[in-house]
C-alpha cells in the first residue's frame, strides 16, 4: 500500500514513519525530547508502548 501511494515517500521511510523528518518546528534538545516522547507512545505493539504513568514522568514534560 505504501509503495503505491503517490506521496508515501514524504511521510514514510523504509522503517516506517520518520518523526525526525516530519518535525520541522522544534530544534536541538527540544526536538530530541519531543521525538523520544512521541516514540514512547507510537509503538505498534501495545506492550512496547509507554504507559500513561511513564509518559507523565517523561523528562520532556518535567524539564
C-alpha positions as a printed NumPy array, in Angstrom:
array([[ 0.   ,  0.   ,  0.   ],
       [ 2.787,  2.432,  0.904],
       [ 4.68 ,  1.671, -2.275],
       [ 1.631,  2.558, -4.367],
       [ 0.998,  5.847, -2.567],
       [ 1.956,  8.899, -4.608],
       [ 3.13 , 10.839, -1.544],
       [ 4.189,  7.978,  0.735],
       [ 7.851,  8.907,  0.375],
       [ 7.089, 12.244,  2.038],
       [ 5.896, 10.606,  5.242],
       [ 7.43 ,  7.142,  5.431],
       [10.94 ,  5.697,  5.269],
       [11.849,  2.052,  4.74 ],
       [11.46 ,  1.604,  8.502],
       [ 8.119,  3.417,  8.688],
       [ 7.356,  6.969,  9.738],
       [10.334,  9.215, 10.338],
       [ 9.42 , 11.577, 13.147],
       [12.767, 13.288, 12.753],
       [11.87 , 14.29 ,  9.199],
       [ 8.28 , 15.231,  9.986],
       [ 9.091, 17.542, 12.9  ],
       [10.353, 20.793, 11.394],
       [ 9.415, 23.366, 14.061],
       [11.498, 22.265, 17.041],
       [15.277, 22.242, 17.207],
       [18.069, 20.837, 19.348],
       [17.25 , 19.307, 22.716],
       [13.56 , 20.235, 22.465],
       [13.252, 18.264, 19.225],
       [15.121, 15.277, 20.668],
       [12.939, 15.202, 23.786],
       [ 9.719, 15.57 , 21.779],
       [10.655, 12.763, 19.406],
       [11.624, 10.459, 22.288],
       [ 8.277, 11.227, 23.965],
       [ 6.315, 10.518, 20.77 ],
       [ 8.202,  7.302, 20.063],
       [ 7.244,  6.111, 23.535],
       [ 3.587,  6.45 , 22.576],
       [ 3.699,  5.414, 18.941],
       [ 4.658,  1.778, 19.186],
       [ 2.786, -0.782, 17.121],
       [ 2.675, -3.406, 19.867],
       [ 0.814, -2.283, 22.995],
       [ 3.335, -3.992, 25.274],
       [ 6.093, -1.814, 23.784],
       [ 4.234,  1.456, 24.428],
       [ 4.908,  3.576, 27.478],
       [ 2.09 ,  3.745, 29.974],
       [ 0.323,  6.979, 30.827],
       [ 2.197,  6.982, 34.139],
       [ 5.526,  6.597, 32.308],
       [ 4.645,  9.423, 29.956],
       [ 3.699, 11.729, 32.825],
       [ 7.162, 11.155, 34.289],
       [ 8.918, 11.886, 30.987],
       [11.777, 14.398, 31.338],
       [10.344, 16.403, 28.431],
       [ 7.263, 17.213, 30.473],
       [ 9.133, 17.821, 33.707],
       [12.158, 19.741, 32.468]])
